[in-house]
Amino acid sequence: MQQNDTLELDQMQSAYKSAVEEWIAAIKQEEALASVNHSVAEVDEWEGAHFAEDKIRDKVKAAKKKYEDALREKFFGF
């Protein structure tokens, strides 16, 4: 294995982990908004937090797929 391959995998893993941390924060924000009494404005904010969480989840899934694909290529050649 070449050092460049390891560096690239490290970068993909780091990007995936960062995306997961961002997702966790978004989930906690949505949870915090869901844990209080709501006015109409708060419900809109809560709904917005859900959409943000969903968008970040898609980012996590894409980063995970990229990292998994690179690992499959490294270990299995496909």
mmJSON file of the N, C-alpha and C atoms, coordinates in Angstrom:
{"data_MODEL":{"atom_site":{
"group_PDB":["ATOM","ATOM","ATOM","ATOM","ATOM","ATOM","ATOM","ATOM","ATOM","ATOM","ATOM","ATOM","ATOM","ATOM","ATOM","ATOM","ATOM","ATOM","ATOM","ATOM","ATOM","ATOM","ATOM","ATOM","ATOM","ATOM","ATOM","ATOM","ATOM","ATOM","ATOM","ATOM","ATOM","ATOM","ATOM","ATOM","ATOM","ATOM","ATOM","ATOM","ATOM","ATOM","ATOM","ATOM","ATOM","ATOM","ATOM","ATOM","ATOM","ATOM","ATOM","ATOM","ATOM","ATOM","ATOM","ATOM","ATOM","ATOM","ATOM","ATOM","ATOM","ATOM","ATOM","ATOM","ATOM","ATOM","ATOM","ATOM","ATOM","ATOM","ATOM","ATOM","ATOM","ATOM","ATOM","ATOM","ATOM","ATOM","ATOM","ATOM","ATOM","ATOM","ATOM","ATOM","ATOM","ATOM","ATOM","ATOM","ATOM","ATOM","ATOM","ATOM","ATOM","ATOM","ATOM","ATOM","ATOM","ATOM","ATOM","ATOM","ATOM","ATOM","ATOM","ATOM","ATOM","ATOM","ATOM","ATOM","ATOM","ATOM","ATOM","ATOM","ATOM","ATOM","ATOM","ATOM","ATOM","ATOM","ATOM","ATOM","ATOM","ATOM","ATOM","ATOM","ATOM","ATOM","ATOM","ATOM","ATOM","ATOM","ATOM","ATOM","ATOM","ATOM","ATOM","ATOM","ATOM","ATOM","ATOM","ATOM","ATOM","ATOM","ATOM","ATOM","ATOM","ATOM","ATOM","ATOM","ATOM","ATOM","ATOM","ATOM","ATOM","ATOM","ATOM","ATOM","ATOM","ATOM","ATOM","ATOM","ATOM","ATOM","ATOM","ATOM","ATOM","ATOM","ATOM","ATOM","ATOM","ATOM","ATOM","ATOM","ATOM","ATOM","ATOM","ATOM","ATOM","ATOM","ATOM","ATOM","ATOM","ATOM","ATOM","ATOM","ATOM","ATOM","ATOM","ATOM","ATOM","ATOM","ATOM","ATOM","ATOM","ATOM","ATOM","ATOM","ATOM","ATOM","ATOM","ATOM","ATOM","ATOM","ATOM","ATOM","ATOM","ATOM","ATOM","ATOM","ATOM","ATOM","ATOM","ATOM","ATOM","ATOM","ATOM","ATOM","ATOM","ATOM","ATOM","ATOM","ATOM","ATOM","ATOM","ATOM","ATOM","ATOM","ATOM","ATOM","ATOM","ATOM","ATOM","ATOM","ATOM","ATOM"],
"id":[1,2,3,4,5,6,7,8,9,10,11,12,13,14,15,16,17,18,19,20,21,22,23,24,25,26,27,28,29,30,31,32,33,34,35,36,37,38,39,40,41,42,43,44,45,46,47,48,49,50,51,52,53,54,55,56,57,58,59,60,61,62,63,64,65,66,67,68,69,70,71,72,73,74,75,76,77,78,79,80,81,82,83,84,85,86,87,88,89,90,91,92,93,94,95,96,97,98,99,100,101,102,103,104,105,106,107,108,109,110,111,112,113,114,115,116,117,118,119,120,121,122,123,124,125,126,127,128,129,130,131,132,133,134,135,136,137,138,139,140,141,142,143,144,145,146,147,148,149,150,151,152,153,154,155,156,157,158,159,160,161,162,163,164,165,166,167,168,169,170,171,172,173,174,175,176,177,178,179,180,181,182,183,184,185,186,187,188,189,190,191,192,193,194,195,196,197,198,199,200,201,202,203,204,205,206,207,208,209,210,211,212,213,214,215,216,217,218,219,220,221,222,223,224,225,226,227,228,229,230,231,232,233,234],
"type_symbol":["N","C","C","N","C","C","N","C","C","N","C","C","N","C","C","N","C","C","N","C","C","N","C","C","N","C","C","N","C","C","N","C","C","N","C","C","N","C","C","N","C","C","N","C","C","N","C","C","N","C","C","N","C","C","N","C","C","N","C","C","N","C","C","N","C","C","N","C","C","N","C","C","N","C","C","N","C","C","N","C","C","N","C","C","N","C","C","N","C","C","N","C","C","N","C","C","N","C","C","N","C","C","N","C","C","N","C","C","N","C","C","N","C","C","N","C","C","N","C","C","N","C","C","N","C","C","N","C","C","N","C","C","N","C","C","N","C","C","N","C","C","N","C","C","N","C","C","N","C","C","N","C","C","N","C","C","N","C","C","N","C","C","N","C","C","N","C","C","N","C","C","N","C","C","N","C","C","N","C","C","N","C","C","N","C","C","N","C","C","N","C","C","N","C","C","N","C","C","N","C","C","N","C","C","N","C","C","N","C","C","N","C","C","N","C","C","N","C","C","N","C","C","N","C","C","N","C","C","N","C","C","N","C","C"],
"label_atom_id":["N","CA","C","N","CA","C","N","CA","C","N","CA","C","N","CA","C","N","CA","C","N","CA","C","N","CA","C","N","CA","C","N","CA","C","N","CA","C","N","CA","C","N","CA","C","N","CA","C","N","CA","C","N","CA","C","N","CA","C","N","CA","C","N","CA","C","N","CA","C","N","CA","C","N","CA","C","N","CA","C","N","CA","C","N","CA","C","N","CA","C","N","CA","C","N","CA","C","N","CA","C","N","CA","C","N","CA","C","N","CA","C","N","CA","C","N","CA","C","N","CA","C","N","CA","C","N","CA","C","N","CA","C","N","CA","C","N","CA","C","N","CA","C","N","CA","C","N","CA","C","N","CA","C","N","CA","C","N","CA","C","N","CA","C","N","CA","C","N","CA","C","N","CA","C","N","CA","C","N","CA","C","N","CA","C","N","CA","C","N","CA","C","N","CA","C","N","CA","C","N","CA","C","N","CA","C","N","CA","C","N","CA","C","N","CA","C","N","CA","C","N","CA","C","N","CA","C","N","CA","C","N","CA","C","N","CA","C","N","CA","C","N","CA","C","N","CA","C","N","CA","C","N","CA","C","N","CA","C","N","CA","C","N","CA","C","N","CA","C","N","CA","C"],
"label_alt_id":[null,null,null,null,null,null,null,null,null,null,null,null,null,null,null,null,null,null,null,null,null,null,null,null,null,null,null,null,null,null,null,null,null,null,null,null,null,null,null,null,null,null,null,null,null,null,null,null,null,null,null,null,null,null,null,null,null,null,null,null,null,null,null,null,null,null,null,null,null,null,null,null,null,null,null,null,null,null,null,null,null,null,null,null,null,null,null,null,null,null,null,null,null,null,null,null,null,null,null,null,null,null,null,null,null,null,null,null,null,null,null,null,null,null,null,null,null,null,null,null,null,null,null,null,null,null,null,null,null,null,null,null,null,null,null,null,null,null,null,null,null,null,null,null,null,null,null,null,null,null,null,null,null,null,null,null,null,null,null,null,null,null,null,null,null,null,null,null,null,null,null,null,null,null,null,null,null,null,null,null,null,null,null,null,null,null,null,null,null,null,null,null,null,null,null,null,null,null,null,null,null,null,null,null,null,null,null,null,null,null,null,null,null,null,null,null,null,null,null,null,null,null,null,null,null,null,null,null,null,null,null,null,null,null],
"label_comp_id":["MET","MET","MET","GLN","GLN","GLN","GLN","GLN","GLN","ASN","ASN","ASN","ASP","ASP","ASP","THR","THR","THR","LEU","LEU","LEU","GLU","GLU","GLU","LEU","LEU","LEU","ASP","ASP","ASP","GLN","GLN","GLN","MET","MET","MET","GLN","GLN","GLN","SER","SER","SER","ALA","ALA","ALA","TYR","TYR","TYR","LYS","LYS","LYS","SER","SER","SER","ALA","ALA","ALA","VAL","VAL","VAL","GLU","GLU","GLU","GLU","GLU","GLU","TRP","TRP","TRP","ILE","ILE","ILE","ALA","ALA","ALA","ALA","ALA","ALA","ILE","ILE","ILE","LYS","LYS","LYS","GLN","GLN","GLN","GLU","GLU","GLU","GLU","GLU","GLU","ALA","ALA","ALA","LEU","LEU","LEU","ALA","ALA","ALA","SER","SER","SER","VAL","VAL","VAL","ASN","ASN","ASN","HIS","HIS","HIS","SER","SER","SER","VAL","VAL","VAL","ALA","ALA","ALA","GLU","GLU","GLU","VAL","VAL","VAL","ASP","ASP","ASP","GLU","GLU","GLU","TRP","TRP","TRP","GLU","GLU","GLU","GLY","GLY","GLY","ALA","ALA","ALA","HIS","HIS","HIS","PHE","PHE","PHE","ALA","ALA","ALA","GLU","GLU","GLU","ASP","ASP","ASP","LYS","LYS","LYS","ILE","ILE","ILE","ARG","ARG","ARG","ASP","ASP","ASP","LYS","LYS","LYS","VAL","VAL","VAL","LYS","LYS","LYS","ALA","ALA","ALA","ALA","ALA","ALA","LYS","LYS","LYS","LYS","LYS","LYS","LYS","LYS","LYS","TYR","TYR","TYR","GLU","GLU","GLU","ASP","ASP","ASP","ALA","ALA","ALA","LEU","LEU","LEU","ARG","ARG","ARG","GLU","GLU","GLU","LYS","LYS","LYS","PHE","PHE","PHE","PHE","PHE","PHE","GLY","GLY","GLY","PHE","PHE","PHE"],
"label_asym_id":["A","A","A","A","A","A","A","A","A","A","A","A","A","A","A","A","A","A","A","A","A","A","A","A","A","A","A","A","A","A","A","A","A","A","A","A","A","A","A","A","A","A","A","A","A","A","A","A","A","A","A","A","A","A","A","A","A","A","A","A","A","A","A","A","A","A","A","A","A","A","A","A","A","A","A","A","A","A","A","A","A","A","A","A","A","A","A","A","A","A","A","A","A","A","A","A","A","A","A","A","A","A","A","A","A","A","A","A","A","A","A","A","A","A","A","A","A","A","A","A","A","A","A","A","A","A","A","A","A","A","A","A","A","A","A","A","A","A","A","A","A","A","A","A","A","A","A","A","A","A","A","A","A","A","A","A","A","A","A","A","A","A","A","A","A","A","A","A","A","A","A","A","A","A","A","A","A","A","A","A","A","A","A","A","A","A","A","A","A","A","A","A","A","A","A","A","A","A","A","A","A","A","A","A","A","A","A","A","A","A","A","A","A","A","A","A","A","A","A","A","A","A","A","A","A","A","A","A","A","A","A","A","A","A"],
"label_entity_id":["1","1","1","1","1","1","1","1","1","1","1","1","1","1","1","1","1","1","1","1","1","1","1","1","1","1","1","1","1","1","1","1","1","1","1","1","1","1","1","1","1","1","1","1","1","1","1","1","1","1","1","1","1","1","1","1","1","1","1","1","1","1","1","1","1","1","1","1","1","1","1","1","1","1","1","1","1","1","1","1","1","1","1","1","1","1","1","1","1","1","1","1","1","1","1","1","1","1","1","1","1","1","1","1","1","1","1","1","1","1","1","1","1","1","1","1","1","1","1","1","1","1","1","1","1","1","1","1","1","1","1","1","1","1","1","1","1","1","1","1","1","1","1","1","1","1","1","1","1","1","1","1","1","1","1","1","1","1","1","1","1","1","1","1","1","1","1","1","1","1","1","1","1","1","1","1","1","1","1","1","1","1","1","1","1","1","1","1","1","1","1","1","1","1","1","1","1","1","1","1","1","1","1","1","1","1","1","1","1","1","1","1","1","1","1","1","1","1","1","1","1","1","1","1","1","1","1","1","1","1","1","1","1","1"],
"label_seq_id":[1,1,1,2,2,2,3,3,3,4,4,4,5,5,5,6,6,6,7,7,7,8,8,8,9,9,9,10,10,10,11,11,11,12,12,12,13,13,13,14,14,14,15,15,15,16,16,16,17,17,17,18,18,18,19,19,19,20,20,20,21,21,21,22,22,22,23,23,23,24,24,24,25,25,25,26,26,26,27,27,27,28,28,28,29,29,29,30,30,30,31,31,31,32,32,32,33,33,33,34,34,34,35,35,35,36,36,36,37,37,37,38,38,38,39,39,39,40,40,40,41,41,41,42,42,42,43,43,43,44,44,44,45,45,45,46,46,46,47,47,47,48,48,48,49,49,49,50,50,50,51,51,51,52,52,52,53,53,53,54,54,54,55,55,55,56,56,56,57,57,57,58,58,58,59,59,59,60,60,60,61,61,61,62,62,62,63,63,63,64,64,64,65,65,65,66,66,66,67,67,67,68,68,68,69,69,69,70,70,70,71,71,71,72,72,72,73,73,73,74,74,74,75,75,75,76,76,76,77,77,77,78,78,78],
"pdbx_PDB_ins_code":[null,null,null,null,null,null,null,null,null,null,null,null,null,null,null,null,null,null,null,null,null,null,null,null,null,null,null,null,null,null,null,null,null,null,null,null,null,null,null,null,null,null,null,null,null,null,null,null,null,null,null,null,null,null,null,null,null,null,null,null,null,null,null,null,null,null,null,null,null,null,null,null,null,null,null,null,null,null,null,null,null,null,null,null,null,null,null,null,null,null,null,null,null,null,null,null,null,null,null,null,null,null,null,null,null,null,null,null,null,null,null,null,null,null,null,null,null,null,null,null,null,null,null,null,null,null,null,null,null,null,null,null,null,null,null,null,null,null,null,null,null,null,null,null,null,null,null,null,null,null,null,null,null,null,null,null,null,null,null,null,null,null,null,null,null,null,null,null,null,null,null,null,null,null,null,null,null,null,null,null,null,null,null,null,null,null,null,null,null,null,null,null,null,null,null,null,null,null,null,null,null,null,null,null,null,null,null,null,null,null,null,null,null,null,null,null,null,null,null,null,null,null,null,null,null,null,null,null,null,null,null,null,null,null],
"Cartn_x":[0.847,0.0,0.888,0.52,1.3,0.85,1.776,1.466,0.345,0.293,-0.782,-2.143,-2.198,-3.454,-3.914,-2.97,-3.298,-3.759,-3.076,-3.451,-4.858,-5.158,-6.487,-7.564,-7.296,-8.256,-8.424,-7.323,-7.404,-8.28,-8.138,-8.933,-10.411,-10.702,-12.1,-12.703,-11.921,-12.406,-12.664,-11.76,-11.919,-13.154,-13.374,-14.551,-15.833,-15.82,-16.983,-17.248,-16.2,-16.355,-16.845,-16.336,-16.783,-18.26,-18.659,-20.06,-20.961,-20.509,-21.288,-21.433,-20.358,-20.426,-21.4,-21.385,-22.319,-23.759,-23.951,-25.28,-25.77,-24.877,-25.24,-25.707,-24.973,-25.361,-26.737,-27.007,-28.309,-29.424,-29.159,-30.156,-30.433,-29.383,-29.564,-30.334,-30.099,-30.848,-32.325,-32.6,-33.993,-34.636,-33.894,-34.405,-34.712,-33.822,-34.035,-35.307,-35.537,-36.735,-37.994,-37.853,-39.0,-39.328,-38.463,-38.608,-39.223,-39.733,-40.331,-41.759,-42.514,-43.841,-43.669,-44.537,-44.336,-45.399,-44.925,-45.817,-45.733,-46.504,-46.469,-45.07,-44.425,-43.08,-42.088,-42.213,-41.303,-41.511,-42.752,-43.024,-42.336,-42.392,-41.699,-40.189,-39.638,-38.21,-37.867,-38.712,-38.529,-38.554,-39.536,-39.62,-38.37,-37.881,-36.658,-35.465,-35.405,-34.316,-34.384,-35.587,-35.738,-35.196,-35.53,-35.034,-33.514,-32.958,-31.499,-30.858,-31.449,-30.932,-30.972,-32.054,-32.208,-31.152,-30.889,-29.881,-28.486,-28.192,-26.884,-26.769,-27.861,-27.839,-27.46,-27.982,-27.605,-26.106,-25.561,-24.122,-23.321,-23.795,-23.137,-23.168,-24.326,-24.447,-23.522,-23.383,-22.489,-21.03,-20.642,-19.265,-18.967,-19.937,-19.764,-19.592,-20.426,-20.334,-18.976,-18.504,-17.207,-16.09,-16.114,-15.098,-15.209,-16.417,-16.611,-16.152,-16.488,-16.072,-14.548,-13.886,-12.419,-11.836,-12.439,-11.961,-12.175,-13.32,-13.564,-12.527,-12.238,-11.228,-9.873,-9.525,-8.217,-8.128,-9.137,-9.067,-9.514,-10.439,-11.013,-10.836,-10.375,-10.108,-11.332,-12.446,-13.644,-14.358],
"Cartn_y":[-1.179,0.0,1.236,2.182,3.398,4.424,5.305,6.333,7.247,7.532,8.373,7.731,6.383,5.664,5.812,5.665,5.792,7.208,8.191,9.586,9.859,9.338,9.536,8.867,7.644,6.956,7.712,8.219,9.0,10.234,10.896,12.083,11.736,10.623,10.191,9.819,9.125,8.747,9.996,10.95,12.193,12.964,13.018,13.702,13.01,11.688,10.929,11.212,11.15,11.391,12.815,13.782,15.172,15.316,14.654,14.698,14.068,12.974,12.324,13.268,13.954,14.899,16.036,16.517,17.557,17.04,15.784,15.166,15.032,14.602,14.464,15.805,16.868,18.203,18.589,18.262,18.582,17.79,16.539,15.719,16.306,16.708,17.292,18.605,19.402,20.646,20.347,19.367,18.985,18.465,17.653,17.119,18.239,19.217,20.334,21.097,21.302,22.01,21.175,19.867,18.979,18.794,19.278,19.023,20.179,21.18,22.335,22.532,23.359,23.737,24.629,24.439,25.118,26.159,27.264,28.222,27.92,28.593,28.365,28.632,29.7,30.029,28.941,28.404,27.345,26.069,25.783,24.609,24.759,25.958,26.188,25.99,26.47,26.303,24.822,24.096,22.659,21.918,22.277,21.658,21.968,23.194,23.565,22.765,22.515,21.701,20.278,19.777,18.431,18.385,19.387,19.414,19.552,20.347,20.484,19.152,18.469,17.152,16.184,16.188,15.282,15.564,16.829,17.206,16.761,16.944,16.529,15.009,14.318,12.847,12.386,13.048,12.706,12.92,13.987,14.258,13.124,12.646,11.54,10.28,9.989,8.784,8.842,10.006,10.151,9.972,10.562,10.424,8.976,8.318,6.911,6.051,6.272,5.487,5.682,6.906,7.185,6.451,6.516,5.849,4.327,3.785,2.332,1.854,2.596,2.222,2.189,3.158,3.19,2.006,1.638,0.471,-0.82,-0.947,-2.133,-2.23,-1.082,-1.066,-1.495,-0.99,-1.317,-2.797,-3.325,-4.692,-5.757,-5.423,-6.44,-6.154,-4.974,-4.642,-4.307,-3.98,-3.574,-2.448],
"Cartn_z":[0.0,0.0,0.0,-0.794,-0.905,0.131,0.486,1.473,0.999,-0.3,-0.839,-0.643,-0.807,-0.595,0.85,1.775,3.194,3.512,2.966,3.194,2.671,1.499,0.916,1.77,2.233,3.105,4.422,4.974,6.21,6.017,4.879,4.591,4.443,3.78,3.62,4.967,5.79,7.112,7.954,7.889,8.635,8.166,6.864,6.319,6.789,6.801,7.264,8.74,9.562,10.997,11.264,10.528,10.689,10.321,9.251,8.836,9.899,10.5,11.562,12.755,13.128,14.243,13.937,12.705,12.288,12.364,11.965,12.003,13.444,14.333,15.749,16.304,15.967,16.436,15.898,14.642,14.045,14.724,15.043,15.743,17.125,17.816,19.151,19.078,18.04,17.856,17.628,16.785,16.54,17.827,18.571,19.829,20.826,20.913,21.835,21.471,20.205,19.76,19.987,19.973,20.171,21.653,22.522,23.956,24.738,24.048,24.735,24.251,24.953,24.475,23.256,22.277,21.0,20.709,20.205,19.563,18.071,17.267,15.815,15.274,15.719,15.239,15.627,16.829,17.259,16.449,16.097,15.274,13.919,13.356,12.088,12.247,13.349,13.611,13.779,14.485,14.697,13.361,12.513,11.197,10.372,10.449,9.753,10.238,11.554,12.115,11.567,11.382,10.811,9.387,8.593,7.212,7.171,8.087,8.162,8.535,9.506,9.924,8.76,8.02,6.886,5.813,5.556,4.561,5.005,6.286,6.803,6.787,7.07,7.004,5.604,4.585,3.209,2.989,3.586,3.495,4.152,5.305,6.008,5.15,4.587,3.76,2.554,1.944,0.785,1.198,2.333,2.815,3.186,3.795,4.167,2.924,1.916,0.689,0.022,-0.041,-0.662,0.077,1.391,2.214,2.08,2.152,1.997,0.626,-0.419,-1.772,-1.883,-1.269,-1.301,-0.542,0.572,1.324,0.535,-0.131,-0.963,-2.083,-2.684,-3.759,-3.211,-2.049,-1.455,-1.097,-0.441,0.066,-0.912,-1.8,-2.677,-4.16,-4.487,-5.887,-6.723,-6.056,-6.823,-6.136],
"occupancy":[1.0,1.0,1.0,1.0,1.0,1.0,1.0,1.0,1.0,1.0,1.0,1.0,1.0,1.0,1.0,1.0,1.0,1.0,1.0,1.0,1.0,1.0,1.0,1.0,1.0,1.0,1.0,1.0,1.0,1.0,1.0,1.0,1.0,1.0,1.0,1.0,1.0,1.0,1.0,1.0,1.0,1.0,1.0,1.0,1.0,1.0,1.0,1.0,1.0,1.0,1.0,1.0,1.0,1.0,1.0,1.0,1.0,1.0,1.0,1.0,1.0,1.0,1.0,1.0,1.0,1.0,1.0,1.0,1.0,1.0,1.0,1.0,1.0,1.0,1.0,1.0,1.0,1.0,1.0,1.0,1.0,1.0,1.0,1.0,1.0,1.0,1.0,1.0,1.0,1.0,1.0,1.0,1.0,1.0,1.0,1.0,1.0,1.0,1.0,1.0,1.0,1.0,1.0,1.0,1.0,1.0,1.0,1.0,1.0,1.0,1.0,1.0,1.0,1.0,1.0,1.0,1.0,1.0,1.0,1.0,1.0,1.0,1.0,1.0,1.0,1.0,1.0,1.0,1.0,1.0,1.0,1.0,1.0,1.0,1.0,1.0,1.0,1.0,1.0,1.0,1.0,1.0,1.0,1.0,1.0,1.0,1.0,1.0,1.0,1.0,1.0,1.0,1.0,1.0,1.0,1.0,1.0,1.0,1.0,1.0,1.0,1.0,1.0,1.0,1.0,1.0,1.0,1.0,1.0,1.0,1.0,1.0,1.0,1.0,1.0,1.0,1.0,1.0,1.0,1.0,1.0,1.0,1.0,1.0,1.0,1.0,1.0,1.0,1.0,1.0,1.0,1.0,1.0,1.0,1.0,1.0,1.0,1.0,1.0,1.0,1.0,1.0,1.0,1.0,1.0,1.0,1.0,1.0,1.0,1.0,1.0,1.0,1.0,1.0,1.0,1.0,1.0,1.0,1.0,1.0,1.0,1.0,1.0,1.0,1.0,1.0,1.0,1.0,1.0,1.0,1.0,1.0,1.0,1.0],
"B_iso_or_equiv":[0.0,0.0,0.0,0.0,0.0,0.0,0.0,0.0,0.0,0.0,0.0,0.0,0.0,0.0,0.0,0.0,0.0,0.0,0.0,0.0,0.0,0.0,0.0,0.0,0.0,0.0,0.0,0.0,0.0,0.0,0.0,0.0,0.0,0.0,0.0,0.0,0.0,0.0,0.0,0.0,0.0,0.0,0.0,0.0,0.0,0.0,0.0,0.0,0.0,0.0,0.0,0.0,0.0,0.0,0.0,0.0,0.0,0.0,0.0,0.0,0.0,0.0,0.0,0.0,0.0,0.0,0.0,0.0,0.0,0.0,0.0,0.0,0.0,0.0,0.0,0.0,0.0,0.0,0.0,0.0,0.0,0.0,0.0,0.0,0.0,0.0,0.0,0.0,0.0,0.0,0.0,0.0,0.0,0.0,0.0,0.0,0.0,0.0,0.0,0.0,0.0,0.0,0.0,0.0,0.0,0.0,0.0,0.0,0.0,0.0,0.0,0.0,0.0,0.0,0.0,0.0,0.0,0.0,0.0,0.0,0.0,0.0,0.0,0.0,0.0,0.0,0.0,0.0,0.0,0.0,0.0,0.0,0.0,0.0,0.0,0.0,0.0,0.0,0.0,0.0,0.0,0.0,0.0,0.0,0.0,0.0,0.0,0.0,0.0,0.0,0.0,0.0,0.0,0.0,0.0,0.0,0.0,0.0,0.0,0.0,0.0,0.0,0.0,0.0,0.0,0.0,0.0,0.0,0.0,0.0,0.0,0.0,0.0,0.0,0.0,0.0,0.0,0.0,0.0,0.0,0.0,0.0,0.0,0.0,0.0,0.0,0.0,0.0,0.0,0.0,0.0,0.0,0.0,0.0,0.0,0.0,0.0,0.0,0.0,0.0,0.0,0.0,0.0,0.0,0.0,0.0,0.0,0.0,0.0,0.0,0.0,0.0,0.0,0.0,0.0,0.0,0.0,0.0,0.0,0.0,0.0,0.0,0.0,0.0,0.0,0.0,0.0,0.0,0.0,0.0,0.0,0.0,0.0,0.0],
"pdbx_formal_charge":[null,null,null,null,null,null,null,null,null,null,null,null,null,null,null,null,null,null,null,null,null,null,null,null,null,null,null,null,null,null,null,null,null,null,null,null,null,null,null,null,null,null,null,null,null,null,null,null,null,null,null,null,null,null,null,null,null,null,null,null,null,null,null,null,null,null,null,null,null,null,null,null,null,null,null,null,null,null,null,null,null,null,null,null,null,null,null,null,null,null,null,null,null,null,null,null,null,null,null,null,null,null,null,null,null,null,null,null,null,null,null,null,null,null,null,null,null,null,null,null,null,null,null,null,null,null,null,null,null,null,null,null,null,null,null,null,null,null,null,null,null,null,null,null,null,null,null,null,null,null,null,null,null,null,null,null,null,null,null,null,null,null,null,null,null,null,null,null,null,null,null,null,null,null,null,null,null,null,null,null,null,null,null,null,null,null,null,null,null,null,null,null,null,null,null,null,null,null,null,null,null,null,null,null,null,null,null,null,null,null,null,null,null,null,null,null,null,null,null,null,null,null,null,null,null,null,null,null,null,null,null,null,null,null],
"auth_seq_id":[1,1,1,2,2,2,3,3,3,4,4,4,5,5,5,6,6,6,7,7,7,8,8,8,9,9,9,10,10,10,11,11,11,12,12,12,13,13,13,14,14,14,15,15,15,16,16,16,17,17,17,18,18,18,19,19,19,20,20,20,21,21,21,22,22,22,23,23,23,24,24,24,25,25,25,26,26,26,27,27,27,28,28,28,29,29,29,30,30,30,31,31,31,32,32,32,33,33,33,34,34,34,35,35,35,36,36,36,37,37,37,38,38,38,39,39,39,40,40,40,41,41,41,42,42,42,43,43,43,44,44,44,45,45,45,46,46,46,47,47,47,48,48,48,49,49,49,50,50,50,51,51,51,52,52,52,53,53,53,54,54,54,55,55,55,56,56,56,57,57,57,58,58,58,59,59,59,60,60,60,61,61,61,62,62,62,63,63,63,64,64,64,65,65,65,66,66,66,67,67,67,68,68,68,69,69,69,70,70,70,71,71,71,72,72,72,73,73,73,74,74,74,75,75,75,76,76,76,77,77,77,78,78,78],
"auth_comp_id":["MET","MET","MET","GLN","GLN","GLN","GLN","GLN","GLN","ASN","ASN","ASN","ASP","ASP","ASP","THR","THR","THR","LEU","LEU","LEU","GLU","GLU","GLU","LEU","LEU","LEU","ASP","ASP","ASP","GLN","GLN","GLN","MET","MET","MET","GLN","GLN","GLN","SER","SER","SER","ALA","ALA","ALA","TYR","TYR","TYR","LYS","LYS","LYS","SER","SER","SER","ALA","ALA","ALA","VAL","VAL","VAL","GLU","GLU","GLU","GLU","GLU","GLU","TRP","TRP","TRP","ILE","ILE","ILE","ALA","ALA","ALA","ALA","ALA","ALA","ILE","ILE","ILE","LYS","LYS","LYS","GLN","GLN","GLN","GLU","GLU","GLU","GLU","GLU","GLU","ALA","ALA","ALA","LEU","LEU","LEU","ALA","ALA","ALA","SER","SER","SER","VAL","VAL","VAL","ASN","ASN","ASN","HIS","HIS","HIS","SER","SER","SER","VAL","VAL","VAL","ALA","ALA","ALA","GLU","GLU","GLU","VAL","VAL","VAL","ASP","ASP","ASP","GLU","GLU","GLU","TRP","TRP","TRP","GLU","GLU","GLU","GLY","GLY","GLY","ALA","ALA","ALA","HIS","HIS","HIS","PHE","PHE","PHE","ALA","ALA","ALA","GLU","GLU","GLU","ASP","ASP","ASP","LYS","LYS","LYS","ILE","ILE","ILE","ARG","ARG","ARG","ASP","ASP","ASP","LYS","LYS","LYS","VAL","VAL","VAL","LYS","LYS","LYS","ALA","ALA","ALA","ALA","ALA","ALA","LYS","LYS","LYS","LYS","LYS","LYS","LYS","LYS","LYS","TYR","TYR","TYR","GLU","GLU","GLU","ASP","ASP","ASP","ALA","ALA","ALA","LEU","LEU","LEU","ARG","ARG","ARG","GLU","GLU","GLU","LYS","LYS","LYS","PHE","PHE","PHE","PHE","PHE","PHE","GLY","GLY","GLY","PHE","PHE","PHE"],
"auth_asym_id":["A","A","A","A","A","A","A","A","A","A","A","A","A","A","A","A","A","A","A","A","A","A","A","A","A","A","A","A","A","A","A","A","A","A","A","A","A","A","A","A","A","A","A","A","A","A","A","A","A","A","A","A","A","A","A","A","A","A","A","A","A","A","A","A","A","A","A","A","A","A","A","A","A","A","A","A","A","A","A","A","A","A","A","A","A","A","A","A","A","A","A","A","A","A","A","A","A","A","A","A","A","A","A","A","A","A","A","A","A","A","A","A","A","A","A","A","A","A","A","A","A","A","A","A","A","A","A","A","A","A","A","A","A","A","A","A","A","A","A","A","A","A","A","A","A","A","A","A","A","A","A","A","A","A","A","A","A","A","A","A","A","A","A","A","A","A","A","A","A","A","A","A","A","A","A","A","A","A","A","A","A","A","A","A","A","A","A","A","A","A","A","A","A","A","A","A","A","A","A","A","A","A","A","A","A","A","A","A","A","A","A","A","A","A","A","A","A","A","A","A","A","A","A","A","A","A","A","A","A","A","A","A","A","A"],
"auth_atom_id":["N","CA","C","N","CA","C","N","CA","C","N","CA","C","N","CA","C","N","CA","C","N","CA","C","N","CA","C","N","CA","C","N","CA","C","N","CA","C","N","CA","C","N","CA","C","N","CA","C","N","CA","C","N","CA","C","N","CA","C","N","CA","C","N","CA","C","N","CA","C","N","CA","C","N","CA","C","N","CA","C","N","CA","C","N","CA","C","N","CA","C","N","CA","C","N","CA","C","N","CA","C","N","CA","C","N","CA","C","N","CA","C","N","CA","C","N","CA","C","N","CA","C","N","CA","C","N","CA","C","N","CA","C","N","CA","C","N","CA","C","N","CA","C","N","CA","C","N","CA","C","N","CA","C","N","CA","C","N","CA","C","N","CA","C","N","CA","C","N","CA","C","N","CA","C","N","CA","C","N","CA","C","N","CA","C","N","CA","C","N","CA","C","N","CA","C","N","CA","C","N","CA","C","N","CA","C","N","CA","C","N","CA","C","N","CA","C","N","CA","C","N","CA","C","N","CA","C","N","CA","C","N","CA","C","N","CA","C","N","CA","C","N","CA","C","N","CA","C","N","CA","C","N","CA","C","N","CA","C","N","CA","C","N","CA","C","N","CA","C","N","CA","C"],
"pdbx_PDB_model_num":[1,1,1,1,1,1,1,1,1,1,1,1,1,1,1,1,1,1,1,1,1,1,1,1,1,1,1,1,1,1,1,1,1,1,1,1,1,1,1,1,1,1,1,1,1,1,1,1,1,1,1,1,1,1,1,1,1,1,1,1,1,1,1,1,1,1,1,1,1,1,1,1,1,1,1,1,1,1,1,1,1,1,1,1,1,1,1,1,1,1,1,1,1,1,1,1,1,1,1,1,1,1,1,1,1,1,1,1,1,1,1,1,1,1,1,1,1,1,1,1,1,1,1,1,1,1,1,1,1,1,1,1,1,1,1,1,1,1,1,1,1,1,1,1,1,1,1,1,1,1,1,1,1,1,1,1,1,1,1,1,1,1,1,1,1,1,1,1,1,1,1,1,1,1,1,1,1,1,1,1,1,1,1,1,1,1,1,1,1,1,1,1,1,1,1,1,1,1,1,1,1,1,1,1,1,1,1,1,1,1,1,1,1,1,1,1,1,1,1,1,1,1,1,1,1,1,1,1,1,1,1,1,1,1]
}}}
